[in-house]
């Protein structure tokens, strides 16, 4: 199972970020996958493969082709069209869709922010989500 790793929170990092991480961890690492997602997938017998925004398009496509599923995790950050995270998610989504269209069953799960990304990608409308005071 591939898990998309979102960037860590770092105001100086041009990609924005999802997770505030204390020093010194933030200075050593660029991406983060919460252990809960890894344990969830492993608990079902899966082996987890991180998908990193820093991978090349070719590497991401080749990796996704070898997976049994992909998870877009929760978090926070810029997911509008054109943002680095959104381009990364679009690439993964396009490859998953292509493989499914070819008959290879490859589920894509989105939790929280991951579901929001899927809603924006599938609808083709970045305004599909709205804020509420719930």
N, C-alpha and C positions, 0 to 999 in steps of 0.2 A: 504494500500500500504506500503510495507516495503522499507525503504531507508537505504542503506548500509552507515554507518558512517565511514569515513576514519580517521586515527589517526591525531592528531594535529602535527604540525612541532615542533620538539624538538630534537636538535642534540644529546642530551644525551640519548634519548629514542631509544632503540635497534630496534624498529619497523619502524624507519624513520617517515616521516610524510607528510601531504599534505598541511596543512594550517598554515602559520605563524600567531600566535595569541599573542598579547601583554600580559605581566603580568598585573594583577594577574590571568587572566582567564586561561592562560596556566598551571598554577600550580594547578588549581582546576579540570580541565577537561582533559580527554584523547582523546576524539573523537569529531567530528564536522560534522554537517549537515547544510549547508547554508540555511538560512530561505527562500530563493527564491525557493528551491526545495519543501519545506514543503508547502509554499503558493501556488505553482503551483498544487500540488496534491490536496490540500484542496479546491482550486478553482474549481476543477472538482468534488467535493463532496466526496473525499476520506478522510479517517482517516489515519494518518501516524503512522507507527510503526518503531522505529529505530532498525536497525540490527547492533549489536556491535561486533567488532572483539574479544572482551573479553568473549563473550558468549560461552558456551560449544557447541560442535558439535550437541549434542542431542537437546539443546535449539534452536539452529539456525534452524535445520530441522523441529522441532515442530512448530516454529513460521512461517516459510515459508509455511508450510502446511495450515495455517489458513489465508493466504493472498490472495488478488486478483491480485497482481502484485508486482514487485520489481524494484527499480531504483538503478543503479550504478551511483553515482554522478561524477562530474568532480573534478579536483584538480591536485595533483602532487604526486610523490613518486615512490617507487620501486614496479613495478608490474610484475617483472620477476618471473618465476616458482621458488617456494621455499620461496619467501618473505612472511611475515605474511599477507599482504594485498592480495596477489595472492592466498594463501591457503584459506583465508576467501572467496574470490570471487569464487574460484573453488568449494568450498563446497556449496555455494548458487546456483551456476549455475547447479551443479550436481543434487541438489534437485529440482530445477525448471524443469530441463529436465526430471527427473524421473516422476514428477507429470504430465507434459504434455504428456509423453509417456503413462501414465495411463488414459488419456482422460480428465484431469483437465486442462482447459485453464488457463494458468498463464504466462502472458507476463513479459518479462525482458527487461527494457530499459537501455541503457548506454549513458551517455552524456560525451563527451570529454574523460577524462581518463577512465571513465566507458566503453565507446565504445572501447577504446584501449584494455582494459582488455578482453572484449568479443572477439575482433579480435584474441588476443593471445590464449585464451582458445579454441575457435572454430577451429582455424587453427592448434592448437597443436604445434605451432612454435613461439618461442619468438622473432625470427628475422623477423617476417612477417611485422613489421613496420620499416620504415627507416626515418632518419632525412632528412629534406630538408631546403634549404635556401629561403623559400618562404616569 
